[in-house]
Amino acid sequence: MCRLYAMHANEPTRVECGLVKAQNALMAQSKGDMEGMMHGHGWGVADYPDGVPVIEKQVWAAYHGEHFAKAAARIYGRTAVAHVRRATVGATSLENTHPFHHGRWIFAHNGTIPNFGQIRFRLLDAMDPLHRSSIHGQTDSEHVFRYLLSLILRHPEKGLLDTVRQALNRIAAWCAEIDPSRPPGLNIVLTDGQQLAGARLNRSLYHLRRDHLHICTVCGETHVKHHHNTDYRSVEVASEPVTFDEPWEEVPNGVAFQATEDFRLQTRPLSDPR
């Protein structure tokens, strides 16, 4: 179990309220989510200032001290990913803390692959040697990330949505072969700063689309330095709604998704959501 958040917009946007100040901000979720669980085994935030990915991580709880709040306050970009960890596979360490990155790619995961000791060998066998040798930690999450990147490397023509769908279907099938009574938890987000994709499988996930400039009810500001010749658009994805006064919608279970050019969430069903 973990909690994640991602934002993708057509203009640079501040995410401090969603991460720190809102009623159910990610920092509050690290102390206790809507199910009463704490996610105190590390945190990470990532964005693309000047078009280059920057990732900041720590191994302590996000709600401890001011470091997470300061990291969130500096983010002002078109794409951002944040994560608070509740460790299930792998020790508490920077190598096992999300988001993971490679080149322009940033990845975060909420969930667990059961029987990972057995699934791990299948993932490794299916990886490109470049990504197999680049694994630094022990988590199921990092292995999924490197498997996804291997598929993208081998078949870039497939597109991100179809690649995510293919990867999760295969992992779910492997899990079912080993123990059909223990389906995987695979909520993920994957971005290169230009496109954002992911999936919901057996964990909670919500999204919020904005199709106009809005005044934040938390801070009373707009979060953007708006260009008046454009219409503001954005989509946010989160394990739980971070605000309680906005129309967050639940992402259906068992789908892969991608943010479209007009910042809607396009979804395609996985083969077996269970």
N, C-alpha and C positions, 0 to 999 in steps of 0.2 A: 504494500500500500504506500502510495505517495500522493502528492497533489501537484498539479501542473497548471500552467497558464501560458497562453500565447496570444499575441496581437499582431495583426497585419493590416496596414492602412495605406491609402494613397498619398498621405502627407505625414511628415514627422509628427509623432504624437507622444505625449507624456503618459506613462503608465503608473506613476507613483501612487495614485489613489487606489487602483486595482490591486497593487501589490502591498500597500502599507496602510492606507487611510480608510478604505471603504468598510462597510458594515461587516463583510465577510472576506476581507482582503487576504491574500495568500499568507501574509505574516501571521494573521490571526488563526488561519487554518493550521499553521505549523504547531500552534499551541494546543489546538483542539478543533477538529473538523466537525461537520454536521452529524457525524456518527460518534463523536466523542473521542476520536483517536488522535494521538499526538504524532507529529511528523518532525522529529527533532534530531535527525541523524545527518544533517547537512543541508545546504541550500546552494542554489546557483542562479545567476541571471545572465542573459546573453542578448546582445543586440548588434547592430551594424553601423556604428558611427563612421562617417566618411566611406561607407560601403564595405568596410572590413569588419569581420566578426570579432567581437570582444566578449570573452566569457570570464565571469568572476564567480569563484566558488569558495565555500568554507565548510568545515566539517561540524560546526556547532549549529544549534537550532536558530532559525531565522528570528524568532522572537527574543533571543538573548542579545542585549546590547543594541547599538545603533548601526552596526555595519551593514546589515541587510537593508535597512531604511535608506542609508546613504547610497548604497549601490542602486537601489530602485529609483532614487531621486535624480540620478545623473542620466537615466535613460530618456532619450528623446529621438525617436527614430520611426521608420516605417514598419519595422518588424522587431519583435522582442519575444523571448521565451524565458520563463522562470519556473523553478521547481523547488519543492521542499520534500525531503526524503524521509521515508520510514523504511529502514533497511530490512529486507527479507533474504536477498541473495548477495553475499559479499560484505566484507567488514566496513566499518565507518572509516572512510579515507577519502582523500581528494580524488584518487583514481576511480573511485566508485561513485562519486558525486555527479549528479546531472546539472546542467545539460552536458552532453558529450559533443565533441566537434571534430571535424576533419575538413580542412580547406574552408570552403564557404558553408559547409553543411553543419547544422545544429540540430540536436535530437534530444527529446526527453520522453520518459516512459512512466506510466502509472500502472502497476500491476505486477504479476509474478507468473513465471513459467514453471508449472509443476514438474517435478522429476528433471530438473535442469541438468543434473549430472549426466543424464542420458541424452537429452535434447542437445546439449552443448556440442557433442561430437558430430551430430548431424549438421548443425549450423557451421561448424568449422570446416567440414568436408565440402559444404556448398559455397564457401567464401572464396573470393579471389585471394591469392597469396599475399598481395599488398595489404589487404585489410586483415587477414588472419594474423600477420606479423605485427599489426599496429594496435592490437588489443593490450591495454595496460592494466586493467582491473579484472575483477572476478564476477561482475554482475551479468545477469541474463540480459539486462538492458543494453549494455555495450555490445554484446554479441549480436543482438537483434539489429542494432545500428550498423554494425559492420557487414552484416548479411544484406541489409537494404542497400548499402553503398556498393556492394559487390554486384547486385542485380542492376543497379543504375549504370555502373561501369560497363557491364557486359551488354546491356540492351537499353541504351539511352533513348532509342526511338519509341519505346513503349509509353513513355510519359510517367509522371510521378504517381498519379492516382492508380493506374493499373499496376505499377510496380509495388506500391504499398499493399494493394489488395492481394496480389500474387504471394507476397512474402508472408502476410498474416494467415492466408489460407493454408499455406504449406506448414507453417509452425503449428497451427491449430490441428492439422491432420496428424502431424507427428505426435502431438500430445495425446490425441485420441487413440492412436495406435498403442501407446504405452499404458495409458490409464484413462478410459473414456469417462470415468466418474469425476475426473479433476480437470475441467476445462481451464485454459490459460486466461489470465488477465492481461490484456494488451491494448491499453489506451496509449497512443503515441502521438507526438507531433514531430514533424520533420520539415526543415526549411533551409533554403540557401539564400534567404533575404529577398529573393524575387518571387518565389512561390512558396506556398504553405500547404502541407498535406498532413494526413494523419489517419487515425482510426479510433473507433470505440469498440471494445470487446470486453464485456463483463465487468466494467467499472463505470462509475457515474461520469457523465460528461455533458457540458452545456455550451451553448454558443449565443452570442449577441451580435447582431448586425446593426451598424449605424449607417444611415443613408443621408444624414444631414449633420451640420454642425450643432452640437448640443452643449448646454451649460451643465457641468457636473454638479450634482446635488450634494456632493461631499465637500468640494473645495470652492464651488461657485465660479469656476473658470472653465475655459473651453478645452484645455489640454493641447491645443494646436495654435500655431501662428498662421492663421488661415489665409490662403490665397483666394481672393474673391472671384477670380475667373475660373475656379473649379468648384465642383460639388464634393464635399468631404465624404469619404467612404471608408469603412473599416469593418473588420470582423474580429471578435475576441472568442477564444475557446478556453474553457476552464473546467477543472474537475468538479467544482461547485460554483454556483453563481456568486460573484464577488460583491454584487450589490443586490439589495432586496426591493428596490423601487424601479427596476427596469425589466423589460420583457425578455429575459433569458429563456431560451428554448432548449429542451433536452435533445441531444443528438441521439437518434435511434441506436439501440444496441445492435452490434453486428454489421457495422458499415465502415467502409473507408471513405475519406472525405478530402476535398481540396477546395481552397478559396479560389473563386472564379475571378475574372478580370474586373467584374463589377462588385467584387467583395461579398458575394453570396457563398454559402456553403453547399457545394455540389457533393452528393453522396452516392455511393454504389454499394449494394449489399455484399457482404462476405458470404461465402457459400454455406457456412454453418455457424450462425451467431450463438446458439445455445445460451 
